[in-house]
């Protein structure tokens, strides 16, 4: 279980953060999550990954305006850079975040 303060603290302390919003009842979320996390760790490894269950962490989900699942938010240097919801391609997500990530970390 996450709380809003701890999530915001991580976003502002870590240079790269991924929030993965899902729910225990979401089959798509469970199917996508390991594939997306594997791709992120393989291609853009410095991301801190935080899993948020919208059923139990309702204040966190509402604060980030997440009302559909799965939703993924990427933050670079404390600012939201990319938001993807529901229908997303893992390759597309990696392509969209890789260039700014590489610029930030001089990969």
Order of alpha helices (4+ residues) and beta strands (2+ residues): alpha-beta-alpha-beta-alpha-beta-beta-alpha
